[in-house]
Amino acid sequence: MALEGPGKYRGKKIVTYEKIDFEGIAIIRAHGIQPSARSELVKAGWAILDATCPHIRESQKWAEVAFQSGSEVVLLIFST
């Protein structure tokens, strides 16, 4: 089965998980994915290889705690 997707990267096609109708290994990139996306992958039978940066993961956990406690979470991105 050929993968069809929006783009190619070094010979690999990049697709969103919603468009893949077979099981496999999902490699989570350094910036992570939403918990709902992870749940959908697991529910669909995918094995997860999580390459999320530990610093990113920690920031996401703190943001979730803040959000659940009623705080508004704002993401600031600085470019050098």
C-alpha positions as CSV (number, residue, x, y, z in Angstrom):
1,M,0.0,0.0,0.0
2,A,1.4,3.4,-1.0
3,L,1.3,6.3,1.4
4,E,-0.3,9.4,0.0
5,G,0.2,12.7,1.8
6,P,0.8,16.4,1.5
7,G,4.5,16.3,1.1
8,K,7.8,14.3,1.0
9,Y,10.8,14.5,3.1
10,R,14.0,12.8,2.0
11,G,12.0,10.1,0.2
12,K,9.5,9.7,3.0
13,K,5.9,10.8,2.5
14,I,4.4,12.7,5.4
15,V,0.8,12.0,6.2
16,T,-1.6,12.7,9.0
17,Y,-2.7,9.6,11.1
18,E,-6.3,10.0,10.1
19,K,-5.4,9.1,6.5
20,I,-3.6,5.8,7.2
21,D,-5.8,2.7,7.3
22,F,-3.3,0.2,8.6
23,E,-1.4,-0.5,11.8
24,G,2.2,0.3,12.4
25,I,4.6,2.2,14.5
26,A,3.9,5.9,15.1
27,I,7.1,8.0,15.7
28,I,6.2,11.1,17.7
29,R,8.3,14.0,16.7
30,A,10.3,16.2,19.1
31,H,7.5,18.7,19.7
32,G,5.0,16.0,20.6
33,I,1.4,15.6,19.7
34,Q,-2.0,16.3,21.4
35,P,-3.2,13.7,23.9
36,S,-6.3,13.2,21.8
37,A,-4.1,12.3,18.8
38,R,-2.1,9.8,20.9
39,S,-5.4,8.2,22.1
40,E,-6.6,7.8,18.5
41,L,-3.4,6.2,17.5
42,V,-3.5,3.7,20.4
43,K,-7.2,3.0,19.8
44,A,-6.3,2.2,16.1
45,G,-3.7,-0.3,17.2
46,W,-0.5,1.7,16.6
47,A,2.6,1.2,18.6
48,I,4.0,4.5,19.9
49,L,7.7,5.5,19.7
50,D,7.8,8.8,21.5
51,A,10.7,11.1,20.6
52,T,9.2,14.1,22.4
53,C,11.9,16.3,23.9
54,P,11.9,15.9,27.7
55,H,11.8,19.7,28.1
56,I,8.8,20.0,25.8
57,R,7.0,17.1,27.6
58,E,7.6,18.9,31.0
59,S,6.3,22.2,29.6
60,Q,3.2,20.4,28.2
61,K,2.5,18.8,31.6
62,W,2.8,22.2,33.4
63,A,0.5,23.8,30.8
64,E,-2.1,21.0,31.3
65,V,-2.0,21.5,35.1
66,A,-2.4,25.2,34.8
67,F,-5.3,24.8,32.3
68,Q,-7.1,22.3,34.5
69,S,-6.8,24.6,37.4
70,G,-8.6,27.3,35.4
71,S,-5.6,29.4,34.3
72,E,-5.3,30.6,30.7
73,V,-2.3,29.2,29.0
74,V,-0.4,31.4,26.5
75,L,2.4,30.0,24.3
76,L,5.1,32.5,23.5
77,I,7.6,31.7,20.7
78,F,10.8,33.7,20.4
79,S,12.8,33.7,17.3
80,T,16.5,34.7,17.2
